[in-house]
């Protein structure tokens, strides 16, 4: 395997001299042409100038924040795998970077050469390692584990909750849970889709019961991509959230998760000042410009998709969404 990267170009964007020297030597030994920079801006220029086979990007650059840089790299080279390089175990940052488009993450220090080689091989030569049967068996095994031990899913969900205050798509977004001491509250996720668009959902996993946490993890894994597919399918229009809801219904059915799943899905376009919301089973009021718009509490997402679910469209620059289900209540604000 000495020359498994022969005639390949690998771009390293990182500012850790010792780690980068080790990495560069390893890649060069494998036959790669290595291009290095400590600047995110220069890294983007290298990607434009060279047809890279692999990008290895640090998360602690001084000139560019990690998540926006990963998104730019991913947008510029959709089919080039990006491996993130970091010494942090911040679950929130790692989750954001994974959703931004990285193939995988390498934790410093680089002590396990075999693991590094395996990861790079899988990224560069995916067909060599893809087996539909093996992948299916592995996914089924992991899925069965999560279903059997829902407390692990709940613990992971708590770690993955977004910060209570964050800047997304040029907007300041914050949320607050209002719960009794004996419940976990509503699950929320917020996804930046572009520099002027973000999506979100609020889900009552606790109300669902034993499959609630697993369903919430499923939502977190696929929601961003489902919404992006709608945006790409209608580039000159606003996405159809009822279609996203229908797709989520299909995922739940295929996963064997039967029951009712109360959820609210939203999309905000800052450039157009449009908020879209669909409600399936939660109580929801949108407060905006001294107005209060109540959304119909339709039947929760369940075994069948209900065509009666209506999409609410509002024009606003800022707003508050008040969402609740029994004792679990959440306020989401953005401006």
Secondary structure, DSSP 8 states (H G I E B T S, - for coil): -TTTTTT-EEEEE---HHHHHHHHHHHHHTT-EEEEES-HHHHHHHHHHS--SEEEEES--SSS-HHHHHHHHHHH-TTSEEEEEES---HHHHHHHHHHT-SEEEESS---HHHHHHHHHHHH-HHHH--HHHHHHHHHHHHHHHHH-HHHHHHHHHHHS--SEEEETTEEEEEEEE--TTS---EEEEEE-SSSEEEEEEE-HHHH-TTHHHHHHHHHHHHHHHHHHHHHHTTTS---HHHHHHHHHHHHHHTT--S-B-EEEEEEETTTTEEEEEEESSEEEEEETTEEEEE-----B-SS--TT--EEEEE-SSEEEEEEETTEEEEEEE-
